[in-house]
Every structure is written in structure tokens, then in C-alpha cells.
Amino acid sequence: MSADHLLTEESLMEWSGYQRRSDIMRWLDDREIPYWLGKGGRICTTQAAVDAAMLQESVKGRVDAEKRVAKRETLIEFV
């Protein structure tokens, strides 16, 4: 794997908008993005891990939207 595919703590700070390490870790945990702690506790993850979490969130959002539409259609049938 190329180093180009690794996301450093600095790039995660830029992406997340958080500057504190603990906030970045919470941000990653909330999105279920796996990460590793390197020397000095520095956070590192991969672009693939972020992409997978974004795709999962996108699919979840689409399924939730479809459920809302189905529920709305069911309610309309009763009116």
C-alpha cells in the first residue's frame, strides 16, 4: 500500500475540523472508522476506511429515506 493512501492526523484535522486528538478519535469512532495510534499516539487511518464508512452511511441514508417514503405512502392510503 502506498503512503498516499494513508491519512495522517494532520489531514484528519483538516477533514473533521477538530484540532484536539481526542475530538478526532471521537469523530472517527462516531463514524465507525477504524484507526491506529502510532508513535506518540498519533492517529492514522486509510482513505479506504473513510470511503467505506462514507459508503455505508450513504446506503443507510438511502434505506432510511426509502422507509420514510413507504411509511408516507401507507399513511396516504389510509386518508
N, C-alpha and C positions, 0 to 999 in steps of 0.2 A: 504494500500500500504506500502510495506517495504521501509525503508530508503535506502536499497541497490538500489532501482530504481530511486533515486534522484541523479541528477548531480549537484555538488556544483560548485561554482565559480572557485575553485582551479582545479577541473577536467576539466572544460571548458577551463581554461587557457592552460592546457596540450594538450587538443584536438585541440584547434584552433591555438595555437602558439602565441596568443596575451596575453599580461600581463596587459594592461590597461582595466579597466572595460568598458569604452566607446567603445573600439575596440571590445570587446567580445559581447557587446549588438548589435553593428552594424553587426558583423559576424552572430549572431543569427537572426537578422531582415532580412538580405540579404537572408537567407535560410528559412525564414518564420517559424522559430522555436519559439513557444511560451515560455515565461519565466516569472518568478515572481521576484520581488525585495523584499527581506526580510529585517530584521533588519539591519540598517546601509547601506541599498542599495545593499546588497549582492545579486548576481544573483543566481537563482536556476531554473532548469528545470528538466524534467524527461527523462529517457532513451527512453521511448515510444515516446515522442515528437521528439527526434532526429531521432529515427528509422523511424517514419512516414515521416519526411522530406527527409530522405535519400531514402526511397522507392519511394516517389513522384518524386524526382529528377531522379532516375533510370528509372522510367516509362517515364518521359518526355524525357530523353535522348534517350530511345529506340524508341519512337514515332518520334522524330526528325530524327533519323537515318533512319527509315523506309521511311519518307518523302523524304530524300535525295536520297535514292536508287530508289524510284519510279520516282523522277524527272530525275535522271540519265538515267533510263531505257526509259523514254519518250524521252529524248534528243537523245539517241542512235537510237530509231525508226525513227527519222527524218533524220538521217545522212545516 
